């Protein structure tokens, strides 16, 4: 399909008043917003003894862990990449039939692995693994034509994320004898965290500086030579060590160093001056969960601190999820021609999601009962994404304000 026909599809969609397939962020941010509460809600329902299909390609706990990454996070990654690549390369946004086909692949993977699915695990795994290579294949021609090596970084990280999925589903499907589920889970989570470090480090200080300039009180990030590069490299080091020596002293030491470097990097961005703008402070808060998660991980691996045992959820439900929510809300408003102002319900969603992550990680240390902290965290999580959908579902369906094609 030509760029012209893609643009025509987008215009036609806008005239009909339905714009879900007019730009890549629209369906995938919506799918991320739906996948997050579904994957948590179904799992907690199963833990509470409610009737949930017991059979399926994956046990319910593994399905939950997998879908939080390969469902929720992967959908958000797709929305980001399909929006960023046109911005980076100057091409039209992805729309129409190619976008619909990609959405179909994503949904096929989710249905194939769904509890109660009759598919054998090998076939379900193959269907689920098709999505991310197709995503990278769709954006690759534009990146090649742009002839800029730095643009290949985020897609390369997405492929690392996918490699983690291969390790998870490959073990489940019996494609090899080695136990690789844990390694795959860590690889996907660490790749997504590295992308947060890479992209967040570019957009947060830039967005903050631009916003502060509008207030007449601009503040440049405080110079600290080498800290940006060192922070990003430390996150990549976390990824590598988690593969070669996971859950040990080396992984704890690298996590501690990375926590210090990322926190130092964040301290330069004048986050306290954004407290009056939720659409901004949430980015700083989400980035703050990165060193918090890494420090908690270090406390568990190096000292065996009982309160830190659930550090992995601080990385996933905290750093990754809150950054995803922050970016989805901001990008949805910006790319649909709306003011970059968080609605009260959106602000509440930010707070509830942060509390959900904290409750999931530290709640079990406050009580001997296993289920109540999980139920509290799940309720906060589901409510947060319910608020996101209440505000942004209509925006994602409707044409851009002003009628500009392709958004």
C-alpha positions in Angstrom: 0.0 0.0 0.0 1.4 3.4 -1.0 1.9 6.3 1.4 -0.8 8.2 -0.5 -3.4 5.4 -0.1 -2.5 5.2 3.6 -3.2 8.9 3.9 -6.5 8.4 2.0 -7.6 5.7 4.3 -6.9 7.9 7.3 -8.9 10.8 5.8 -11.8 8.5 5.0 -11.8 7.1 8.5 -11.9 10.7 9.9 -14.8 11.6 7.7 -16.8 8.6 9.0 -16.0 9.7 12.6 -14.2 6.5 13.4 -10.4 6.8 13.5 -9.2 3.7 15.3 -7.1 2.6 12.4 -5.9 6.0 11.3 -2.6 5.9 13.3 -0.6 3.1 15.0 -0.9 4.5 18.6 -4.7 4.3 18.5 -5.5 0.6 18.5 -2.4 -0.5 20.4 -2.8 2.0 23.2 -6.4 0.9 23.5 -5.3 -2.8 23.5 -2.7 -2.0 26.2 -5.3 -0.3 28.3 -7.6 -3.4 28.0 -4.9 -6.0 28.4 -3.5 -4.6 31.7 -6.7 -5.0 33.8 -7.7 -8.2 32.1 -4.4 -10.0 32.7 -4.5 -9.0 36.4 -8.2 -9.4 37.0 -8.4 -13.0 35.6 -5.4 -14.1 37.6 -6.6 -12.7 40.9 -10.0 -14.1 40.2 -8.4 -17.5 39.9 -6.4 -17.0 43.1 -9.7 -16.1 44.9 -11.3 -19.4 43.8 -13.7 -17.9 41.2 -14.6 -20.0 38.2 -11.8 -19.4 35.7 -10.9 -21.8 32.8 -8.3 -24.1 34.3 -7.1 -25.6 31.0 -5.1 -23.8 28.4 -1.7 -23.7 26.8 -0.1 -22.1 29.9 -0.9 -22.5 33.6 -2.8 -19.5 34.9 0.1 -18.0 36.8 2.5 -18.3 33.9 -0.2 -16.9 31.6 -0.6 -13.9 33.8 3.2 -13.2 33.9 3.5 -13.8 30.2 0.6 -11.6 29.2 1.7 -8.7 31.4 4.8 -8.6 29.2 3.9 -10.0 25.8 0.3 -8.6 26.0 0.3 -5.3 27.9 3.9 -4.1 27.5 4.2 -5.4 23.9 1.0 -3.5 22.9 2.4 -0.3 24.3 5.7 -0.9 22.6 3.9 -1.3 19.3 1.9 1.9 19.8 5.1 3.8 20.6 7.1 2.4 17.7 4.4 2.9 15.1 4.1 6.5 16.3 7.8 7.3 16.8 9.0 5.9 13.4 6.9 8.3 11.3 8.1 11.2 13.5 11.8 10.1 13.1 11.6 9.4 9.4 9.0 11.9 8.1 6.9 9.2 6.5 3.1 9.0 6.8 1.7 7.2 9.9 0.8 3.6 9.7 -2.9 3.1 9.0 -5.5 1.1 7.1 -4.9 -2.5 6.1 -1.3 -3.0 7.3 -2.3 -1.7 10.7 -5.4 -3.9 10.8 -3.3 -6.9 9.9 -0.9 -6.2 12.7 -3.7 -5.8 15.2 -5.1 -9.1 14.0 -1.8 -10.8 14.7 -1.6 -9.4 18.2 -5.2 -10.5 19.0 -4.5 -13.9 17.5 -1.6 -14.4 19.9 -3.7 -13.3 22.9 -6.6 -15.7 22.0 -4.2 -18.6 21.3 -2.8 -18.4 24.8 -6.0 -17.5 26.6 -7.0 -19.8 29.5 -9.4 -22.3 28.0 -7.9 -22.1 24.5 -8.0 -25.6 22.9 -4.8 -25.0 20.9 -1.7 -27.2 21.8 1.0 -25.1 23.5 3.4 -25.4 20.5 0.9 -24.0 18.0 -0.3 -21.3 20.5 3.3 -20.3 21.1 4.1 -20.0 17.3 1.0 -17.8 16.8 1.8 -15.6 19.8 5.5 -15.1 18.7 4.5 -13.8 15.2 3.5 -10.4 16.3 6.7 -8.6 17.3 8.8 -9.7 14.2 5.9 -8.5 12.0 5.9 -5.1 13.9 9.6 -4.6 13.3 9.3 -5.8 9.7 6.6 -3.1 9.1 8.7 -0.2 10.3 12.1 -1.5 9.0 11.8 -0.1 5.4 11.3 3.5 6.7 14.3 3.1 9.1 16.5 1.8 6.2 15.5 4.7 4.0 16.3 7.2 6.8 19.9 6.0 6.8 20.5 6.9 10.5 22.0 4.1 12.6 20.8 5.5 15.9 17.2 5.0 14.8 17.7 1.2 14.9 18.3 1.2 18.7 14.6 1.0 19.8 13.6 -1.7 17.3 16.7 -3.7 18.3 15.6 -3.5 22.0 12.1 -4.6 20.9 13.7 -7.7 19.3 15.5 -8.4 22.6 12.2 -8.2 24.3 10.8 -10.7 21.7 13.8 -13.0 22.3 12.7 -13.1 26.0 9.3 -14.2 24.8 10.9 -16.9 22.7 12.7 -18.2 25.8 9.5 -18.3 27.8 7.3 -19.9 25.2 10.0 -22.2 23.9 10.3 -23.9 27.3 6.6 -24.1 27.7 6.2 -25.6 24.2 9.0 -28.2 24.8 11.1 -26.9 21.9 14.1 -27.6 24.1 14.8 -29.3 27.4 16.6 -26.4 29.2 14.5 -24.4 31.7 14.5 -20.9 30.1 11.2 -19.4 31.3 12.9 -17.3 34.1 15.7 -16.2 31.8 13.1 -15.1 29.2 11.0 -13.2 31.7 14.1 -11.3 32.9 15.2 -10.6 29.4 11.9 -9.1 28.3 11.5 -7.1 31.5 15.1 -5.8 31.4 14.9 -5.0 27.7 11.7 -2.9 28.4 13.5 -1.3 31.3 16.4 -0.4 29.1 14.0 1.2 26.6 12.5 3.3 29.4 16.0 4.4 30.4 16.9 5.2 26.8 13.7 7.0 25.6 12.8 8.4 29.0 16.2 10.0 29.2 15.5 11.8 26.0 11.9 12.9 26.4 11.6 13.8 30.1 14.2 16.5 30.3 13.1 17.9 26.9 9.4 18.0 27.8 10.2 19.4 31.2 12.4 22.2 29.8 9.8 23.1 27.2 7.1 23.3 29.8 9.1 25.4 32.2 10.0 27.8 29.4 6.3 28.5 28.9 6.0 29.4 32.6 8.9 31.9 32.2 11.1 29.9 34.5 13.2 27.7 32.3 15.7 25.4 33.9 18.4 23.5 32.0 19.4 20.1 33.3 22.4 20.5 35.6 25.6 19.4 33.8 27.1 16.2 35.0 29.5 14.8 32.4 29.1 11.2 31.5 26.2 10.4 33.8 23.6 10.0 31.0 25.7 7.5 29.1 26.7 5.6 32.2 23.1 5.3 33.4 22.0 3.8 30.1 25.0 1.5 30.0 24.2 0.4 33.5 20.7 -0.7 32.5 22.2 -2.7 29.7 24.6 -4.3 32.2 21.6 -5.3 34.3 20.2 -7.1 31.3 23.4 -8.9 30.5 24.2 -10.0 34.1 20.6 -11.2 34.6 21.2 -13.6 31.7 24.7 -14.9 32.6 24.5 -14.8 36.5 20.9 -14.2 37.5 19.6 -13.8 41.1 23.0 -13.7 42.6 25.5 -11.3 44.1 26.7 -10.1 40.8 23.2 -9.2 39.7 22.6 -7.4 43.0 25.8 -5.4 42.7 25.0 -4.3 39.1 21.5 -3.4 40.2 22.8 -1.3 43.0 25.2 0.6 40.7 22.5 1.1 38.1 20.1 2.4 40.8 22.6 5.0 41.9 23.4 6.2 38.3 19.7 6.3 37.2 18.8 8.2 40.4 21.6 10.7 39.8 20.5 11.2 36.2 16.9 11.8 37.3 18.0 14.3 40.0 19.2 16.7 37.2 15.9 17.1 35.5 14.1 19.5 38.0 11.2 17.2 38.6 10.0 19.1 41.7 9.3 22.1 39.5 6.6 20.1 37.6 4.4 19.4 40.6 1.6 21.6 39.2 1.5 19.7 35.9 0.4 16.0 36.3 1.1 15.2 32.7 4.8 16.1 33.5 5.3 14.9 37.0 4.1 11.5 36.2 7.0 11.0 33.8 9.4 11.9 36.6 7.6 9.6 39.0 7.6 6.7 36.6 11.4 7.2 36.0 11.9 7.3 39.7 10.5 3.8 40.0 13.5 2.6 37.9 16.1 3.3 40.6 13.6 2.3 43.3 13.0 -1.1 41.6 16.8 -1.6 41.1 17.6 -0.7 44.7 14.9 -3.0 46.0 16.3 -5.8 43.8 19.8 -5.2 45.2 18.4 -5.3 48.8 16.9 -8.7 48.1 19.8 -10.2 46.2 22.6 -8.8 48.5 20.9 -8.8 51.9 17.9 -11.1 51.5 15.7 -8.4 53.0 12.2 -10.0 53.2 10.4 -6.8 52.4 12.2 -6.7 49.0 11.3 -10.2 47.9 8.8 -9.0 45.3 11.1 -6.5 43.7 10.3 -7.8 40.2 6.8 -6.4 40.4 8.2 -3.0 41.3 10.1 -3.1 37.9 7.0 -4.3 36.0 4.0 -2.9 37.8 5.9 0.3 38.8 8.6 1.5 36.4 7.2 -0.1 33.2 3.5 0.3 33.7 3.6 3.8 35.1 5.8 5.0 32.2 3.6 3.3 29.7 0.5 5.0 31.2 2.3 8.4 31.3 3.4 8.1 27.7 0.1 6.7 26.4 -1.9 9.6 28.0 0.5 12.3 26.8 0.9 10.9 23.2 -2.9 10.3 22.8 -3.6 14.0 23.7 -0.8 15.4 21.7 -1.4 13.3 18.5 -5.1 14.0 18.5 -4.7 17.8 18.7 -5.7 18.2 22.4 -4.0 20.3 25.1 -1.4 18.5 27.1 -3.4 18.7 30.3 -4.2 15.6 32.3 -7.9 15.2 33.2 -8.7 14.8 36.9 -9.5 11.1 36.3 -6.2 10.7 34.5 -4.3 12.2 37.4 -6.1 9.8 39.7 -5.1 6.9 37.5 -1.4 8.0 37.9 -1.7 8.0 41.6 -3.6 4.7 41.8 -1.2 2.9 39.6 1.7 4.0 41.7 -0.1 2.8 44.8 -0.9 -0.5 43.1 2.8 -1.2 42.5 3.7 -0.3 46.0 0.9 -2.4 47.5 1.9 -5.4 45.3 5.5 -5.2 46.3 5.5 -4.2 50.0 2.0 -5.2 51.0 2.9 -8.9 51.6 5.5 -7.9 54.2 2.8 -6.1 56.2 0.5 -9.1 56.7 0.7 -12.9 57.1 -2.3 -13.3 54.7 -1.2 -13.8 51.1 -4.3 -12.9 49.2 -5.5 -9.5 50.6 -2.5 -7.4 49.5 -2.9 -8.9 46.0 -6.6 -8.1 45.9 -5.9 -4.5 47.1 -3.1 -4.1 44.5 -5.3 -5.6 41.7 -8.3 -3.3 42.6 -6.0 -0.2 42.4 -4.5 -1.4 39.2 -7.8 -2.2 37.5 -9.3 1.1 38.7 -6.4 3.0 37.3 -6.7 1.5 33.8 -10.5 1.8 34.0 -10.0 5.6 34.5 -7.5 5.6 31.6 -10.1 3.9 29.3 -12.9 6.2 30.5 -11.0 9.3 29.5 -9.0 8.1 26.5 -11.2 5.4 24.8 -13.4 8.0 23.1 -10.3 10.0 22.1 -8.7 7.0 20.5 -11.8 6.3 18.5 -12.5 9.8 17.2 -10.6 11.8 14.5 -8.0 14.3 15.4 -9.3 17.7 16.4 -8.9 20.0 13.3 -9.2 17.0 11.0 -5.5 16.6 10.1 -5.1 13.3 8.2 -3.1 10.4 9.5 -3.6 11.0 13.2 
